Amino acid sequence: MDEVTSKLDSENAVKIRNILYSLPVTILEVAHNIDYQQVEQFKVKQFELTKDSLKIIS
């Protein structure tokens, strides 16, 4: 998903991500705005992709 919550207020972005992160599937999300509480709560793995590498952030 590419910037799936970019046009949402923070309250609705949290609601959408709660639903997405609760699904029993792998999700690849491209995002600039990250809720680090949700990252911790759902044990989300974060990666940084550049033209030269893919790096695990958490």
CHARMM-style PDB file with segment names, atoms N, HN, CA, C and O in Angstrom:
ATOM      1  N   MET     1       0.838  -1.158   0.000  1.00  0.00      PROA
ATOM      2  CA  MET     1       0.000   0.000   0.000  1.00  0.00      PROA
ATOM      3  C   MET     1       0.889   1.229   0.000  1.00  0.00      PROA
ATOM      4  O   MET     1       1.887   1.285   0.719  1.00  0.00      PROA
ATOM      5  N   ASP     2       0.535   2.177  -0.780  1.00  0.00      PROA
ATOM      6  HN  ASP     2      -0.275   2.131  -1.364  1.00  0.00      PROA
ATOM      7  CA  ASP     2       1.333   3.392  -0.911  1.00  0.00      PROA
ATOM      8  C   ASP     2       0.606   4.556  -0.252  1.00  0.00      PROA
ATOM      9  O   ASP     2      -0.408   5.041  -0.754  1.00  0.00      PROA
ATOM     10  N   GLU     3       1.143   4.989   0.875  1.00  0.00      PROA
ATOM     11  HN  GLU     3       1.967   4.594   1.282  1.00  0.00      PROA
ATOM     12  CA  GLU     3       0.597   6.145   1.593  1.00  0.00      PROA
ATOM     13  C   GLU     3      -0.907   6.008   1.834  1.00  0.00      PROA
ATOM     14  O   GLU     3      -1.674   6.938   1.585  1.00  0.00      PROA
ATOM     15  N   VAL     4      -1.311   4.845   2.318  1.00  0.00      PROA
ATOM     16  HN  VAL     4      -0.688   4.090   2.520  1.00  0.00      PROA
ATOM     17  CA  VAL     4      -2.733   4.535   2.495  1.00  0.00      PROA
ATOM     18  C   VAL     4      -3.435   5.492   3.471  1.00  0.00      PROA
ATOM     19  O   VAL     4      -4.649   5.676   3.381  1.00  0.00      PROA
ATOM     20  N   THR     5      -2.702   6.091   4.383  1.00  0.00      PROA
ATOM     21  HN  THR     5      -1.716   5.942   4.456  1.00  0.00      PROA
ATOM     22  CA  THR     5      -3.315   6.995   5.366  1.00  0.00      PROA
ATOM     23  C   THR     5      -2.898   8.451   5.183  1.00  0.00      PROA
ATOM     24  O   THR     5      -3.135   9.271   6.069  1.00  0.00      PROA
ATOM     25  N   SER     6      -2.292   8.780   4.071  1.00  0.00      PROA
ATOM     26  HN  SER     6      -2.100   8.113   3.351  1.00  0.00      PROA
ATOM     27  CA  SER     6      -1.713  10.115   3.892  1.00  0.00      PROA
ATOM     28  C   SER     6      -2.722  11.254   3.945  1.00  0.00      PROA
ATOM     29  O   SER     6      -2.376  12.355   4.373  1.00  0.00      PROA
ATOM     30  N   LYS     7      -3.939  11.024   3.530  1.00  0.00      PROA
ATOM     31  HN  LYS     7      -4.220  10.130   3.183  1.00  0.00      PROA
ATOM     32  CA  LYS     7      -4.952  12.094   3.523  1.00  0.00      PROA
ATOM     33  C   LYS     7      -5.899  12.029   4.715  1.00  0.00      PROA
ATOM     34  O   LYS     7      -6.896  12.749   4.765  1.00  0.00      PROA
ATOM     35  N   LEU     8      -5.582  11.163   5.676  1.00  0.00      PROA
ATOM     36  HN  LEU     8      -4.772  10.578   5.636  1.00  0.00      PROA
ATOM     37  CA  LEU     8      -6.449  10.996   6.840  1.00  0.00      PROA
ATOM     38  C   LEU     8      -5.911  11.765   8.039  1.00  0.00      PROA
ATOM     39  O   LEU     8      -4.710  12.009   8.151  1.00  0.00      PROA
ATOM     40  N   ASP     9      -6.819  12.142   8.933  1.00  0.00      PROA
ATOM     41  HN  ASP     9      -7.795  11.943   8.843  1.00  0.00      PROA
ATOM     42  CA  ASP     9      -6.376  12.701  10.206  1.00  0.00      PROA
ATOM     43  C   ASP     9      -5.788  11.555  11.031  1.00  0.00      PROA
ATOM     44  O   ASP     9      -6.010  10.385  10.719  1.00  0.00      PROA
ATOM     45  N   SER    10      -5.046  11.890  12.071  1.00  0.00      PROA
ATOM     46  HN  SER    10      -4.866  12.840  12.324  1.00  0.00      PROA
ATOM     47  CA  SER    10      -4.309  10.862  12.822  1.00  0.00      PROA
ATOM     48  C   SER    10      -5.239   9.839  13.479  1.00  0.00      PROA
ATOM     49  O   SER    10      -4.894   8.661  13.568  1.00  0.00      PROA
ATOM     50  N   GLU    11      -6.395  10.271  13.932  1.00  0.00      PROA
ATOM     51  HN  GLU    11      -6.676  11.228  13.860  1.00  0.00      PROA
ATOM     52  CA  GLU    11      -7.337   9.347  14.580  1.00  0.00      PROA
ATOM     53  C   GLU    11      -7.807   8.263  13.597  1.00  0.00      PROA
ATOM     54  O   GLU    11      -7.817   7.080  13.938  1.00  0.00      PROA
ATOM     55  N   ASN    12      -8.191   8.661  12.394  1.00  0.00      PROA
ATOM     56  HN  ASN    12      -8.183   9.622  12.117  1.00  0.00      PROA
ATOM     57  CA  ASN    12      -8.641   7.686  11.406  1.00  0.00      PROA
ATOM     58  C   ASN    12      -7.486   6.857  10.845  1.00  0.00      PROA
ATOM     59  O   ASN    12      -7.676   5.693  10.495  1.00  0.00      PROA
ATOM     60  N   ALA    13      -6.309   7.437  10.759  1.00  0.00      PROA
ATOM     61  HN  ALA    13      -6.155   8.384  11.044  1.00  0.00      PROA
ATOM     62  CA  ALA    13      -5.138   6.676  10.316  1.00  0.00      PROA
ATOM     63  C   ALA    13      -4.854   5.536  11.289  1.00  0.00      PROA
ATOM     64  O   ALA    13      -4.541   4.423  10.867  1.00  0.00      PROA
ATOM     65  N   VAL    14      -4.961   5.807  12.579  1.00  0.00      PROA
ATOM     66  HN  VAL    14      -5.216   6.711  12.922  1.00  0.00      PROA
ATOM     67  CA  VAL    14      -4.753   4.773  13.594  1.00  0.00      PROA
ATOM     68  C   VAL    14      -5.799   3.672  13.443  1.00  0.00      PROA
ATOM     69  O   VAL    14      -5.471   2.489  13.531  1.00  0.00      PROA
ATOM     70  N   LYS    15      -7.043   4.052  13.219  1.00  0.00      PROA
ATOM     71  HN  LYS    15      -7.309   5.013  13.148  1.00  0.00      PROA
ATOM     72  CA  LYS    15      -8.114   3.058  13.061  1.00  0.00      PROA
ATOM     73  C   LYS    15      -7.854   2.155  11.853  1.00  0.00      PROA
ATOM     74  O   LYS    15      -7.999   0.936  11.941  1.00  0.00      PROA
ATOM     75  N   ILE    16      -7.470   2.756  10.734  1.00  0.00      PROA
ATOM     76  HN  ILE    16      -7.352   3.747  10.663  1.00  0.00      PROA
ATOM     77  CA  ILE    16      -7.203   1.976   9.523  1.00  0.00      PROA
ATOM     78  C   ILE    16      -6.030   1.033   9.747  1.00  0.00      PROA
ATOM     79  O   ILE    16      -6.096  -0.142   9.384  1.00  0.00      PROA
ATOM     80  N   ARG    17      -4.964   1.539  10.339  1.00  0.00      PROA
ATOM     81  HN  ARG    17      -4.910   2.494  10.634  1.00  0.00      PROA
ATOM     82  CA  ARG    17      -3.790   0.672  10.574  1.00  0.00      PROA
ATOM     83  C   ARG    17      -4.095  -0.422  11.591  1.00  0.00      PROA
ATOM     84  O   ARG    17      -3.579  -1.532  11.463  1.00  0.00      PROA
ATOM     85  N   ASN    18      -4.913  -0.141  12.587  1.00  0.00      PROA
ATOM     86  HN  ASN    18      -5.333   0.760  12.691  1.00  0.00      PROA
ATOM     87  CA  ASN    18      -5.302  -1.194  13.535  1.00  0.00      PROA
ATOM     88  C   ASN    18      -5.974  -2.344  12.793  1.00  0.00      PROA
ATOM     89  O   ASN    18      -5.702  -3.512  13.071  1.00  0.00      PROA
ATOM     90  N   ILE    19      -6.841  -2.014  11.861  1.00  0.00      PROA
ATOM     91  HN  ILE    19      -7.061  -1.065  11.635  1.00  0.00      PROA
ATOM     92  CA  ILE    19      -7.507  -3.050  11.067  1.00  0.00      PROA
ATOM     93  C   ILE    19      -6.485  -3.793  10.208  1.00  0.00      PROA
ATOM     94  O   ILE    19      -6.448  -5.024  10.205  1.00  0.00      PROA
ATOM     95  N   LEU    20      -5.662  -3.049   9.487  1.00  0.00      PROA
ATOM     96  HN  LEU    20      -5.692  -2.050   9.490  1.00  0.00      PROA
ATOM     97  CA  LEU    20      -4.681  -3.673   8.594  1.00  0.00      PROA
ATOM     98  C   LEU    20      -3.707  -4.563   9.351  1.00  0.00      PROA
ATOM     99  O   LEU    20      -3.435  -5.688   8.931  1.00  0.00      PROA
ATOM    100  N   TYR    21      -3.183  -4.068  10.460  1.00  0.00      PROA
ATOM    101  HN  TYR    21      -3.404  -3.155  10.802  1.00  0.00      PROA
ATOM    102  CA  TYR    21      -2.175  -4.812  11.209  1.00  0.00      PROA
ATOM    103  C   TYR    21      -2.767  -6.024  11.923  1.00  0.00      PROA
ATOM    104  O   TYR    21      -2.024  -6.909  12.350  1.00  0.00      PROA
ATOM    105  N   SER    22      -4.080  -6.078  12.056  1.00  0.00      PROA
ATOM    106  HN  SER    22      -4.683  -5.360  11.709  1.00  0.00      PROA
ATOM    107  CA  SER    22      -4.740  -7.217  12.698  1.00  0.00      PROA
ATOM    108  C   SER    22      -5.041  -8.348  11.714  1.00  0.00      PROA
ATOM    109  O   SER    22      -5.377  -9.456  12.132  1.00  0.00      PROA
ATOM    110  N   LEU    23      -4.926  -8.082  10.427  1.00  0.00      PROA
ATOM    111  HN  LEU    23      -4.654  -7.182  10.087  1.00  0.00      PROA
ATOM    112  CA  LEU    23      -5.201  -9.100   9.419  1.00  0.00      PROA
ATOM    113  C   LEU    23      -4.108 -10.166   9.415  1.00  0.00      PROA
ATOM    114  O   LEU    23      -2.941  -9.855   9.649  1.00  0.00      PROA
ATOM    115  N   PRO    24      -4.475 -11.421   9.152  1.00  0.00      PROA
ATOM    116  CA  PRO    24      -3.474 -12.503   9.146  1.00  0.00      PROA
ATOM    117  C   PRO    24      -2.757 -12.615   7.793  1.00  0.00      PROA
ATOM    118  O   PRO    24      -2.683 -13.694   7.205  1.00  0.00      PROA
ATOM    119  N   VAL    25      -2.240 -11.499   7.323  1.00  0.00      PROA
ATOM    120  HN  VAL    25      -2.300 -10.623   7.801  1.00  0.00      PROA
ATOM    121  CA  VAL    25      -1.549 -11.456   6.035  1.00  0.00      PROA
ATOM    122  C   VAL    25      -0.308 -10.566   6.157  1.00  0.00      PROA
ATOM    123  O   VAL    25      -0.179  -9.790   7.104  1.00  0.00      PROA
ATOM    124  N   THR    26       0.581 -10.688   5.205  1.00  0.00      PROA
ATOM    125  HN  THR    26       0.476 -11.319   4.436  1.00  0.00      PROA
ATOM    126  CA  THR    26       1.732  -9.792   5.130  1.00  0.00      PROA
ATOM    127  C   THR    26       1.311  -8.524   4.415  1.00  0.00      PROA
ATOM    128  O   THR    26       0.666  -8.579   3.367  1.00  0.00      PROA
ATOM    129  N   ILE    27       1.673  -7.386   4.978  1.00  0.00      PROA
ATOM    130  HN  ILE    27       2.196  -7.341   5.829  1.00  0.00      PROA
ATOM    131  CA  ILE    27       1.326  -6.094   4.387  1.00  0.00      PROA
ATOM    132  C   ILE    27       2.609  -5.321   4.121  1.00  0.00      PROA
ATOM    133  O   ILE    27       3.481  -5.225   4.985  1.00  0.00      PROA
ATOM    134  N   LEU    28       2.712  -4.785   2.945  1.00  0.00      PROA
ATOM    135  HN  LEU    28       2.005  -4.863   2.243  1.00  0.00      PROA
ATOM    136  CA  LEU    28       3.820  -3.904   2.598  1.00  0.00      PROA
ATOM    137  C   LEU    28       3.237  -2.515   2.443  1.00  0.00      PROA
ATOM    138  O   LEU    28       2.427  -2.264   1.550  1.00  0.00      PROA
ATOM    139  N   GLU    29       3.653  -1.619   3.313  1.00  0.00      PROA
ATOM    140  HN  GLU    29       4.311  -1.822   4.038  1.00  0.00      PROA
ATOM    141  CA  GLU    29       3.114  -0.251   3.306  1.00  0.00      PROA
ATOM    142  C   GLU    29       4.246   0.744   3.122  1.00  0.00      PROA
ATOM    143  O   GLU    29       5.272   0.662   3.797  1.00  0.00      PROA
ATOM    144  N   VAL    30       4.056   1.669   2.219  1.00  0.00      PROA
ATOM    145  HN  VAL    30       3.222   1.736   1.671  1.00  0.00      PROA
ATOM    146  CA  VAL    30       4.981   2.782   2.030  1.00  0.00      PROA
ATOM    147  C   VAL    30       4.381   3.971   2.770  1.00  0.00      PROA
ATOM    148  O   VAL    30       3.247   4.364   2.498  1.00  0.00      PROA
ATOM    149  N   ALA    31       5.138   4.546   3.705  1.00  0.00      PROA
ATOM    150  HN  ALA    31       6.060   4.226   3.926  1.00  0.00      PROA
ATOM    151  CA  ALA    31       4.580   5.628   4.517  1.00  0.00      PROA
ATOM    152  C   ALA    31       5.669   6.583   4.987  1.00  0.00      PROA
ATOM    153  O   ALA    31       6.805   6.182   5.237  1.00  0.00      PROA
ATOM    154  N   HSD    32       5.303   7.838   5.099  1.00  0.00      PROA
ATOM    155  HN  HSD    32       4.379   8.164   4.895  1.00  0.00      PROA
ATOM    156  CA  HSD    32       6.188   8.842   5.681  1.00  0.00      PROA
ATOM    157  C   HSD    32       5.809   9.122   7.129  1.00  0.00      PROA
ATOM    158  O   HSD    32       6.670   9.422   7.956  1.00  0.00      PROA
ATOM    159  N   ASN    33       4.523   9.022   7.430  1.00  0.00      PROA
ATOM    160  HN  ASN    33       3.824   8.778   6.758  1.00  0.00      PROA
ATOM    161  CA  ASN    33       4.031   9.265   8.789  1.00  0.00      PROA
ATOM    162  C   ASN    33       3.803   7.927   9.469  1.00  0.00      PROA
ATOM    163  O   ASN    33       2.975   7.124   9.039  1.00  0.00      PROA
ATOM    164  N   ILE    34       4.552   7.705  10.535  1.00  0.00      PROA
ATOM    165  HN  ILE    34       5.225   8.358  10.884  1.00  0.00      PROA
ATOM    166  CA  ILE    34       4.519   6.415  11.217  1.00  0.00      PROA
ATOM    167  C   ILE    34       4.120   6.633  12.671  1.00  0.00      PROA
ATOM    168  O   ILE    34       4.644   7.520  13.345  1.00  0.00      PROA
ATOM    169  N   ASP    35       3.193   5.818  13.141  1.00  0.00      PROA
ATOM    170  HN  ASP    35       2.767   5.098  12.593  1.00  0.00      PROA
ATOM    171  CA  ASP    35       2.787   5.842  14.548  1.00  0.00      PROA
ATOM    172  C   ASP    35       3.619   4.782  15.269  1.00  0.00      PROA
ATOM    173  O   ASP    35       3.344   3.588  15.146  1.00  0.00      PROA
ATOM    174  N   TYR    36       4.623   5.209  16.014  1.00  0.00      PROA
ATOM    175  HN  TYR    36       4.845   6.178  16.114  1.00  0.00      PROA
ATOM    176  CA  TYR    36       5.559   4.275  16.626  1.00  0.00      PROA
ATOM    177  C   TYR    36       4.934   3.448  17.740  1.00  0.00      PROA
ATOM    178  O   TYR    36       5.445   2.378  18.070  1.00  0.00      PROA
ATOM    179  N   GLN    37       3.836   3.923  18.328  1.00  0.00      PROA
ATOM    180  HN  GLN    37       3.421   4.792  18.060  1.00  0.00      PROA
ATOM    181  CA  GLN    37       3.107   3.104  19.301  1.00  0.00      PROA
ATOM    182  C   GLN    37       2.509   1.880  18.606  1.00  0.00      PROA
ATOM    183  O   GLN    37       2.551   0.774  19.144  1.00  0.00      PROA
ATOM    184  N   GLN    38       1.957   2.082  17.421  1.00  0.00      PROA
ATOM    185  HN  GLN    38       1.923   2.981  16.984  1.00  0.00      PROA
ATOM    186  CA  GLN    38       1.409   0.951  16.666  1.00  0.00      PROA
ATOM    187  C   GLN    38       2.516   0.011  16.214  1.00  0.00      PROA
ATOM    188  O   GLN    38       2.338  -1.207  16.227  1.00  0.00      PROA
ATOM    189  N   VAL    39       3.640   0.554  15.821  1.00  0.00      PROA
ATOM    190  HN  VAL    39       3.785   1.544  15.811  1.00  0.00      PROA
ATOM    191  CA  VAL    39       4.777  -0.274  15.414  1.00  0.00      PROA
ATOM    192  C   VAL    39       5.151  -1.215  16.554  1.00  0.00      PROA
ATOM    193  O   VAL    39       5.378  -2.403  16.326  1.00  0.00      PROA
ATOM    194  N   GLU    40       5.216  -0.700  17.768  1.00  0.00      PROA
ATOM    195  HN  GLU    40       5.032   0.266  17.953  1.00  0.00      PROA
ATOM    196  CA  GLU    40       5.531  -1.523  18.931  1.00  0.00      PROA
ATOM    197  C   GLU    40       4.416  -2.504  19.242  1.00  0.00      PROA
ATOM    198  O   GLU    40       4.663  -3.690  19.462  1.00  0.00      PROA
ATOM    199  N   GLN    41       3.182  -2.004  19.259  1.00  0.00      PROA
ATOM    200  HN  GLN    41       2.981  -1.041  19.080  1.00  0.00      PROA
ATOM    201  CA  GLN    41       2.028  -2.824  19.621  1.00  0.00      PROA
ATOM    202  C   GLN    41       1.877  -4.031  18.702  1.00  0.00      PROA
ATOM    203  O   GLN    41       1.610  -5.136  19.173  1.00  0.00      PROA
ATOM    204  N   PHE    42       2.045  -3.832  17.404  1.00  0.00      PROA
ATOM    205  HN  PHE    42       2.262  -2.934  17.022  1.00  0.00      PROA
ATOM    206  CA  PHE    42       1.831  -4.893  16.442  1.00  0.00      PROA
ATOM    207  C   PHE    42       3.133  -5.558  15.977  1.00  0.00      PROA
ATOM    208  O   PHE    42       3.123  -6.409  15.088  1.00  0.00      PROA
ATOM    209  N   LYS    43       4.252  -5.158  16.591  1.00  0.00      PROA
ATOM    210  HN  LYS    43       4.260  -4.466  17.313  1.00  0.00      PROA
ATOM    211  CA  LYS    43       5.565  -5.717  16.244  1.00  0.00      PROA
ATOM    212  C   LYS    43       5.830  -5.625  14.734  1.00  0.00      PROA
ATOM    213  O   LYS    43       6.222  -6.598  14.090  1.00  0.00      PROA
ATOM    214  N   VAL    44       5.605  -4.438  14.204  1.00  0.00      PROA
ATOM    215  HN  VAL    44       5.287  -3.648  14.728  1.00  0.00      PROA
ATOM    216  CA  VAL    44       5.778  -4.176  12.778  1.00  0.00      PROA
ATOM    217  C   VAL    44       7.268  -4.120  12.456  1.00  0.00      PROA
ATOM    218  O   VAL    44       8.038  -3.458  13.152  1.00  0.00      PROA
ATOM    219  N   LYS    45       7.667  -4.816  11.400  1.00  0.00      PROA
ATOM    220  HN  LYS    45       7.042  -5.354  10.835  1.00  0.00      PROA
ATOM    221  CA  LYS    45       9.050  -4.731  10.925  1.00  0.00      PROA
ATOM    222  C   LYS    45       9.145  -3.555   9.966  1.00  0.00      PROA
ATOM    223  O   LYS    45       8.310  -3.397   9.074  1.00  0.00      PROA
ATOM    224  N   GLN    46      10.166  -2.736  10.156  1.00  0.00      PROA
ATOM    225  HN  GLN    46      10.843  -2.864  10.880  1.00  0.00      PROA
ATOM    226  CA  GLN    46      10.372  -1.573   9.292  1.00  0.00      PROA
ATOM    227  C   GLN    46      11.657  -1.760   8.485  1.00  0.00      PROA
ATOM    228  O   GLN    46      12.666  -2.258   8.984  1.00  0.00      PROA
ATOM    229  N   PHE    47      11.582  -1.348   7.234  1.00  0.00      PROA
ATOM    230  HN  PHE    47      10.762  -0.943   6.829  1.00  0.00      PROA
ATOM    231  CA  PHE    47      12.722  -1.425   6.331  1.00  0.00      PROA
ATOM    232  C   PHE    47      12.917  -0.072   5.666  1.00  0.00      PROA
ATOM    233  O   PHE    47      11.968   0.689   5.481  1.00  0.00      PROA
ATOM    234  N   GLU    48      14.142   0.210   5.318  1.00  0.00      PROA
ATOM    235  HN  GLU    48      14.913  -0.408   5.469  1.00  0.00      PROA
ATOM    236  CA  GLU    48      14.451   1.408   4.542  1.00  0.00      PROA
ATOM    237  C   GLU    48      14.989   0.955   3.190  1.00  0.00      PROA
ATOM    238  O   GLU    48      15.982   0.231   3.112  1.00  0.00      PROA
ATOM    239  N   LEU    49      14.322   1.389   2.136  1.00  0.00      PROA
ATOM    240  HN  LEU    49      13.516   1.977   2.200  1.00  0.00      PROA
ATOM    241  CA  LEU    49      14.700   1.016   0.784  1.00  0.00      PROA
ATOM    242  C   LEU    49      15.335   2.214   0.088  1.00  0.00      PROA
ATOM    243  O   LEU    49      14.747   3.294   0.022  1.00  0.00      PROA
ATOM    244  N   THR    50      16.537   2.008  -0.427  1.00  0.00      PROA
ATOM    245  HN  THR    50      17.014   1.131  -0.373  1.00  0.00      PROA
ATOM    246  CA  THR    50      17.199   3.035  -1.231  1.00  0.00      PROA
ATOM    247  C   THR    50      17.512   2.412  -2.589  1.00  0.00      PROA
ATOM    248  O   THR    50      17.237   1.233  -2.812  1.00  0.00      PROA
ATOM    249  N   LYS    51      18.074   3.185  -3.474  1.00  0.00      PROA
ATOM    250  HN  LYS    51      18.297   4.142  -3.293  1.00  0.00      PROA
ATOM    251  CA  LYS    51      18.401   2.621  -4.794  1.00  0.00      PROA
ATOM    252  C   LYS    51      19.502   1.572  -4.706  1.00  0.00      PROA
ATOM    253  O   LYS    51      19.681   0.782  -5.634  1.00  0.00      PROA
ATOM    254  N   ASP    52      20.251   1.557  -3.587  1.00  0.00      PROA
ATOM    255  HN  ASP    52      20.106   2.199  -2.834  1.00  0.00      PROA
ATOM    256  CA  ASP    52      21.375   0.642  -3.457  1.00  0.00      PROA
ATOM    257  C   ASP    52      21.176  -0.477  -2.439  1.00  0.00      PROA
ATOM    258  O   ASP    52      21.925  -1.454  -2.436  1.00  0.00      PROA
ATOM    259  N   SER    53      20.158  -0.339  -1.564  1.00  0.00      PROA
ATOM    260  HN  SER    53      19.549   0.455  -1.566  1.00  0.00      PROA
ATOM    261  CA  SER    53      20.062  -1.349  -0.504  1.00  0.00      PROA
ATOM    262  C   SER    53      18.666  -1.411   0.127  1.00  0.00      PROA
ATOM    263  O   SER    53      17.814  -0.544  -0.070  1.00  0.00      PROA
ATOM    264  N   LEU    54      18.490  -2.480   0.890  1.00  0.00      PROA
ATOM    265  HN  LEU    54      19.182  -3.184   1.050  1.00  0.00      PROA
ATOM    266  CA  LEU    54      17.310  -2.660   1.715  1.00  0.00      PROA
ATOM    267  C   LEU    54      17.841  -2.924   3.119  1.00  0.00      PROA
ATOM    268  O   LEU    54      18.563  -3.895   3.345  1.00  0.00      PROA
ATOM    269  N   LYS    55      17.481  -2.055   4.057  1.00  0.00      PROA
ATOM    270  HN  LYS    55      16.895  -1.265   3.873  1.00  0.00      PROA
ATOM    271  CA  LYS    55      18.030  -2.136   5.409  1.00  0.00      PROA
ATOM    272  C   LYS    55      16.887  -2.330   6.411  1.00  0.00      PROA
ATOM    273  O   LYS    55      15.869  -1.643   6.334  1.00  0.00      PROA
ATOM    274  N   ILE    56      17.058  -3.262   7.345  1.00  0.00      PROA
ATOM    275  HN  ILE    56      17.885  -3.820   7.408  1.00  0.00      PROA
ATOM    276  CA  ILE    56      16.074  -3.451   8.403  1.00  0.00      PROA
ATOM    277  C   ILE    56      16.287  -2.376   9.464  1.00  0.00      PROA
ATOM    278  O   ILE    56      17.393  -2.196   9.973  1.00  0.00      PROA
ATOM    279  N   ILE    57      15.207  -1.665   9.786  1.00  0.00      PROA
ATOM    280  HN  ILE    57      14.308  -1.811   9.372  1.00  0.00      PROA
ATOM    281  CA  ILE    57      15.267  -0.616  10.799  1.00  0.00      PROA
ATOM    282  C   ILE    57      14.820  -1.176  12.144  1.00  0.00      PROA
ATOM    283  O   ILE    57      15.451  -0.919  13.170  1.00  0.00      PROA
ATOM    284  N   SER    58      13.744  -1.934  12.138  1.00  0.00      PROA
ATOM    285  HN  SER    58      13.231  -2.143  11.305  1.00  0.00      PROA
ATOM    286  CA  SER    58      13.269  -2.565  13.383  1.00  0.00      PROA
ATOM    287  C   SER    58      12.552  -3.843  13.077  1.00  0.00      PROA
ATOM    288  OT1 SER    58      12.080  -4.520  13.991  1.00  0.00      PROA
TER     289      SER     58
END
